[in-house]
Structures are given as structure tokens and as C-alpha cells.
Amino acid sequence: MAKIDISYRRICQIAGPVVVTNFSYTMMGAIDTIMVGHLGVSALAAVGLGNMISFSLLSFFWGLTSGIDALTAQAFGARDRDGVGRVFFQGLYLALMCGVVILAAMPLVRMLLGWVDASPEVERVALEFMNVRLFGGITVVVLWACDNFYRGLGRTTIMMWCGMAQLVLNCSFNWVLIHGRLGFPAMGAAGAALGTVLAQLAIALFLLGSILWFGRVRHEFSMRRHWRFQPELFRRMVRLSVPIGVQTGLEMGGVTVFLAVVARLGDAELAATNAVIQAWSVAFMGALALAVGSTTLVGQCVGAREPEQARVVVRRVSRLGYGLMAVFGVVYLLAPRQLMALFVTAEDLPRLVEFARPLFTVVVVCLLFDLKFNLLSGALRGAGDTAFSMWVNITSAWLLFVPALFFATPRWGLVGAWSCFVLHLVAMSTLLELRVRGSRWLHEPVLQRLPPPEVASDRLAAERVVLPP
């Protein structure tokens, strides 16, 4: 009898709250766009550009913290309660190191914006927005570490409530800071960035408290006993996580190139692209939520040494995903004007909707392949096979997507640029499907390859003994 529950109900129990959580995170970006969009087309384009470049810089560190999910899931599946605590603290130390690097990288912001070559007003506003977002980088990586820890346990409900609270806090801070209410100065786009950072700080502090001081996981896994730095486990975590970070970082780098190319078409094209990306991101976050279910349950199955159950997880999560994407596809095809009206003023809507309408058709084509890629990548991540996804993503992004972008955009304009996404996603999803059909991706659990901490300590002590000649 299987030790891990992989029923459709369990998948929905994990993925359902993550859908809400991701929707909350997506809505934070969407609300920033909506609230700043009423300041004009330049502000809308700047916030979209600033959001994308900021996440391009942060995405590598998001990938580094993603390894916590897989390792926590494997420890939990193996019933290794001490291992759960050990994984969390090594992940927390990794997140703090990432935060320091993000602060050190802030001088790159102006250089990146100069390379994009947007209009002077868009560049000015985007710079203000990004400086604030990246200053709060250490907060968001700690939040991601806690998020991935709970996901690895399959306890995603707490993150759902935190995501909703973060959304409410973000809206409240934006209302005060963008337009200068309650005695605060009007900060414009920078106020939207500061509102996001403050909301993330509040939630990160709460999550740390729930793990280390007042939550039930503190006692269940004896969390505070495992605070010591463990070099071997930390190295294994970095080895597992770096390919995820490189994959997401270079993928987002490709998207940044895409935005730079679109920005040169004009502010209206960039503003329409930003609005469509925000609408697409709702479906994308749904796919990512199901990918979390895939990562968590595949990791738990691998930890419990039930590899065939991992294959069943992939099939079941895929069936759920296709149904969800069909719903989004219908909405994108039937309501492009209504969706655009959420992001732009009534005066700008007639001009921008003409750019956006064909883009939503491209998005519908992308949904199927984007879903498949995310689910299969999540499954490989849960099994500890992260390098293959990295190489597939890098190769497709920089040897296929970016060259196609420079070829198609001068010839077919905005629709040509967007159509390159289809080519990119088809290539990646096909290669990952071939990988998952094989058996090499079902590795031995990472934690079970390590000696217990007391054995490792004894080994290090023995190595320090100086033998007499």
C-alpha cells in the first residue's frame, strides 16, 4: 500500500491554496499596474518594465530558494523529522546570503535601463520603482524560503491566508503612498514599490514566527534544535538549487530582451504588452500552483521510495491542468476588451486594445505548452533532477527564442515578437516530456545520500586528529 496520498483530492488540497496564493501575488502586480496606470501611459509602461527587470534580477534567487521545497518534501516523505528542520535552516541561511547579494547588485539597475533604451520619462519612473523593490530584496527571499518550506510539507493553506493578507496590505499601502494620503507624500510609482516591500516584510516576519516560535511545526519537527550550519547539506541544497536559479534567471533574462525589443516599438506597444502579460500571469500562476503540487508529491514519493507513484502524480496533475487552462483560454478569447479595461484609462483603451486583441490569441496558444513545461519541470525538481530542465530552458531561450525575436519583430511587429513565445514553449515542453518518459530522472533521495549529522561531525573530528609519525 502506498505511503503517500497522491489522490486527486490531495493534489487539489496542495494546489488549490497555491492557486489562491499565486493569484494573490499576481494581483499585487496587477493592482500596482491598475493603480499606477491611472497616472498615464508612461507610468503604466514604466511599472511594467520595472516589474519585469526587477523580477529578472530576483528570479535567480527565487530559483535558489525553490530547492527547499523539493528537499523538505523528500525528508517528509521519508518520515525524517529531523531532516525537515535541518533543511529549513540551511535554506534560511541561503536566503539571507541571497539578500546580501541583491543589495550589492543594485548599481546594475541604471545600466540595465539604459540598455533597454525606453523613453526618458519611462526610464526615470522605472528607475525609482526598481530601486525601492530591490532594496527590499532580502525580505522577499526570506518570504520565499518560508513559502517553499510549507509547500514541501504539503501545508499550503497557511500560505494562502498569508497571500491574501499580503494583498490587502499591499492595496492599503498603495492607497496611502501612491497618491499621498493620511499625511504621507505622494510617491507615484515608487509608492507602489514601497507598498509591496512593506507588505512582504510583514508576511515574512509572521512566517518566520510561525516556524520558529508559535506555530505547530516548531514542536512537530523540533525546529529550533537544528539551527546549526551543516556544510554538506548546504552544499547539496546549493547543488540542487543553482540549476533552478540559473534556469529562471536566464529565462527571465530572455523575457527582458523581449521587453527591450517591444519598448523600441513605442510606449503604446509596451503598455499593451504589460497589460496582456498581467492578464496572462493569472493563468500562469495557476499552472505554477499545479507545478507545486507536482514538485511536492513527486518529492514525497521519491523520499518514500515509490518512483512509480511519482509517474501517477504527473498524469493526474496534467489532467487537472488542462481543464483549468481551457477555462482561461475561453476568457482570453471572448473578453480582451474587458480585460484591458482593468489596466488602462478609458481614454487609452481604444488605442491599446487594438494592439492587445491579437496578443490574447497568441496567449491562448501558449497556455497548453506552458502548462506542460511547468508541470514536467516541477516533477523533475521534486525528484532532484534540476540540471536537465536548466539546459533545456537556457538552450531554447537563448538559441531559439531570442534569435527568433530579432528576426520576427522587424518583419511582423508586435504579433511577430509575441509569436516567438509559442516556438519557445513547444521546444521546451517536448524535450521535458521525452525526459519524463524515461527513468533517469527518478534519483535516490538527496537526504538519504548524506550521513546523519552526528556521523558527519564524528568524521570531521576524526579528520582533525594528527597522527604521530
LUMLUMKOL-229080 format. One record per residue (C-alpha): residue in three letters; y, x, z. Coordinates in steps of 0.2 Angstrom, whole numbers, plus 5000, padded with zeros to 4 digits. Layout:
// residues N
ALAYXZ
...
***
This chain:
// residues 469
MET500050005000
ALA501750064995
LYS502850135010
ILE504450105001
ASP505049924997
ILE505549934978
SER505649744975
TYR507049664965
ARG507649594982
ARG507849764989
ILE508649834974
CYS509949694975
GLN510149724993
ILE510649904989
ALA511549874973
GLY512449714977
PRO513549784991
VAL513849934980
VAL514449824966
VAL515749744978
THR516249924985
ASN516449994967
PHE517349834962
SER518549864977
TYR518850044972
THR519149994954
MET520349864959
MET521349994969
GLY521650074952
ALA521949914943
ILE523149854957
ASP524050014956
THR524149984937
ILE524649804939
MET526049834952
VAL526749984943
GLY526549904926
HIS527949784930
LEU529149944931
GLY528949964912
VAL527850034898
SER528250214903
ALA527750194921
LEU526150104916
ALA525650244904
ALA526150374917
VAL525050304931
GLY523550284919
LEU523750464913
GLY523950524931
ASN522450424937
MET521350494924
ILE521950684926
SER521850664945
PHE520050604944
SER519650734931
LEU520050864944
LEU519250774958
SER517650724949
PHE516850894951
PHE517050874969
TRP516450694968
GLY514850764960
LEU514650894974
THR514550754987
SER513350654977
GLY511950764981
ILE512050694999
ASP511350534993
ALA509850604985
LEU509350724999
THR509750585013
ALA508550465003
GLN507150595002
ALA507250635020
PHE507250445024
GLY505850415013
ALA504850555021
ARG505250475038
ASP506050645043
ARG507450585055
ASP508050755060
GLY508150795041
VAL509350645039
GLY510550725052
ARG510450895045
VAL510850835028
PHE512350745033
PHE513150885042
GLN512851015028
GLY513650885016
LEU515150865028
TYR515451055028
LEU515351055009
ALA516650915008
LEU517851005019
MET517651155009
CYS518051054993
GLY519550985001
VAL520251155004
VAL519951204985
ILE520851044979
LEU522351084989
ALA522351264981
ALA522151184964
MET523751084965
PRO524851204955
LEU523751164939
VAL524450994938
ARG526051034929
MET525151144917
LEU523951004913
LEU525350884910
GLY526251004899
TRP524651024888
VAL524450834886
ASP526250834878
ALA526750654884
SER528550594883
PRO529650674896
GLU529850514906
VAL527950484907
GLU527650664912
ARG528950654926
VAL528250504933
ALA526450564931
LEU526850724940
GLU527550634955
PHE525950524956
MET524750664954
ASN525550774967
VAL525350644980
ARG523550594975
LEU522850774975
PHE523750814992
GLY522550684999
GLY521050754991
ILE520250815007
THR520250635013
VAL519350564998
VAL517950694998
VAL517550665016
LEU517550475012
TRP516350514998
ALA515250615009
CYS515050475021
ASP514850345007
ASN513450444999
PHE512550465016
TYR512550275019
ARG511950255001
GLY510450375004
LEU509950275019
GLY510050115008
ARG511350045020
THR512649995008
THR513349845017
ILE514549945028
MET515250025013
MET515549855005
TRP516649805020
CYS517549965020
GLY517849955002
MET518649785004
ALA519649845019
GLN520249995009
LEU520849874995
VAL521849765007
LEU522649915015
ASN523049984998
CYS523849824992
SER524849825008
PHE525450005007
ASN525849974989
TRP526949824993
VAL527949925005
LEU528050094996
ILE528250054978
HIS529749934980
GLY530449994997
ARG530149855009
LEU530149855028
GLY531449985028
PHE530550115018
PRO531250195002
ALA530750134985
MET529550274979
GLY528950194962
ALA527350264955
ALA527250394969
GLY527250254982
ALA525650184973
ALA524850354975
LEU525350364993
GLY524650194997
THR522950244990
VAL522950405000
LEU523450315017
ALA522050185014
GLN520750315010
LEU521250415026
ALA521050255037
ILE519250225030
ALA518750405031
LEU519150415049
PHE518250245053
LEU516650305043
LEU516650475052
GLY516750375069
SER515350255064
ILE514150405060
LEU514650525075
TRP515250415089
PHE515050225089
GLY513850175075
ARG511950145077
VAL511450295066
ARG512150405079
HIS510650365090
GLU509450325077
PHE509450495069
SER510150595084
MET511650645073
ARG512650755085
ARG511150865088
HIS511150935070
TRP512950995069
ARG512451175066
PHE512751255049
GLN511051285041
PRO511251415026
GLU509651375017
LEU509851185017
PHE511651205012
ARG511151324998
ARG509851194992
MET511151054993
VAL512351154983
ARG511051194970
LEU510651014968
SER512450954968
VAL513351084957
PRO512551014941
ILE513150844946
GLY514850914949
VAL514951014933
GLN514250864923
THR515550744930
GLY516950864929
LEU516750914911
GLU516350734906
MET518050684913
GLY518750834905
GLY518250764889
VAL519050594893
THR520650694897
VAL520650764880
PHE520350594873
LEU521950534883
ALA522950684877
VAL522450634859
VAL522950454862
ALA524550504871
ARG525150584855
LEU524950414845
GLY526350344856
ASP526650264873
ALA526150094867
GLU524450154862
LEU524250254878
ALA524750094889
ALA523549984879
THR522150114881
ASN522450124900
ALA522349934902
VAL520749924892
ILE519950074902
GLN520449974918
ALA519549824912
TRP518049914906
SER517950004923
VAL517449844931
ALA515849844921
PHE515650024923
MET515650014942
GLY514349884940
ALA513250004931
LEU513650134944
ALA513150024958
LEU511449994950
ALA511350184947
VAL511550204966
GLY510050084968
SER509050194956
THR509550354965
THR509150294982
LEU507550204979
VAL506850344967
GLY507350474981
GLN506450374994
CYS504950354983
VAL504950544979
GLY505150584998
ALA503650465002
ARG502650554988
GLU502550394977
PRO503050454960
GLU502350304950
GLN503350184961
ALA504950284955
ARG504550234937
VAL504450054943
VAL506150064951
VAL506850124934
ARG506149974924
ARG506749844937
VAL508449914939
SER508649914920
ARG508149734918
LEU509449684931
GLY510749794922
TYR510549714905
GLY510849544912
LEU512449604921
MET513149694905
ALA512849534895
VAL514049434906
PHE515349574905
GLY515149584886
VAL515549394884
VAL517049404894
TYR517749554885
LEU517449474868
LEU518149304872
ALA519649344884
PRO520549504878
ARG522249424879
GLN521949354896
LEU521349524902
MET522849614895
ALA524049494903
LEU523449554920
PHE524149734917
VAL525749714907
THR527349614907
ALA527549454896
GLU528749554886
ASP527549694882
LEU525949584880
PRO526149534861
ARG526449714856
LEU525049784866
VAL523649654864
GLU523649694845
PHE523049874850
ALA521849814863
ARG520949674854
PRO519849794843
LEU519649914858
PHE518749774868
THR517449754854
VAL517149944855
VAL516849924874
VAL515549794871
VAL514549904860
CYS514650044873
LEU514049934888
LEU512249944883
PHE512150134881
ASP513250174895
LEU512150064907
LYS510550154901
PHE511350334903
ASN511950294921
LEU510350214927
LEU509250354920
SER510450494926
GLY510350404944
ALA508450414943
LEU508450594939
ARG509750634953
GLY508650544966
ALA507150654960
GLY508150804962
ASP508250844943
THR510050864940
ALA510151004928
PHE509450914913
SER510750774914
MET512150904916
TRP511650994900
VAL511450834890
ASN513150774896
ILE514050944893
THR513250964876
SER513650784870
ALA515450784877
TRP516050954870
LEU514950974855
LEU514950794849
PHE516250684857
VAL517750804857
PRO517550864839
ALA517250684833
LEU518850634842
PHE519850764832
PHE519050714816
ALA519150524818
THR520850494826
PRO521950564812
ARG520950454799
TRP520650294809
GLY521950294823
LEU521650224840
VAL520050124835
GLY519350284827
ALA519650384844
TRP518850244854
SER517350234842
CYS516850414847
PHE516350344864
VAL514850254855
LEU514250414847
HIS514350504864
LEU513450374874
VAL512050344861
ALA511650534861
MET511650544880
SER510550394884
THR509250434870
LEU508950614877
LEU508850554895
GLU507650414890
LEU506450554882
ARG506650654899
VAL506150504910
ARG504650454899
GLY503950624904
SER503350684921
ARG504350854924
TRP505750764932
LEU504750704947
HIS504950854958
GLU504250894975
PRO505550834989
VAL506850964992
LEU506750955011
GLN504850975011
ARG505051145002
LEU506051205017
PRO505351275033
PRO505851175048
PRO507451235056
GLU506551325071
VAL505451415059
ALA506851475049
SER507851535064
ASP506251625070
ARG506051705053
LEU507951765053
ALA507751835071
ALA506151925065
GLU507052005051
ARG508452075063
VAL507152165073
VAL507252355070
LEU505552435070
PRO505352605077
PRO505052745064
***
